[in-house]
Amino acid sequence: MARHLKIEPKDFDPAAYGLP
């Protein structure tokens, strides 16, 4: 998805990227 190309702090969701 395009969101992965531009991650902004206000949109960043750790769970969405498989991060702890």
N, C-alpha and C positions, 0 to 999 in steps of 0.2 A: 504493500500500500504506500501511497505517496507520503503519508504521515511519517514513515520511517526515514524519508529523505530530509525532512525538516522537523526536528523535535524542539518545540519551544517550551520553556519552563511552565507556562500556563496550561499547556496541553499534555505535558509529560505525565504518564501514568505507568509507574514501575511495573505493575502487574500486567499491563498490556504488552510489555516487552520481555516478560519472563524474568524480570530481575527480582532480587530478594526484597 
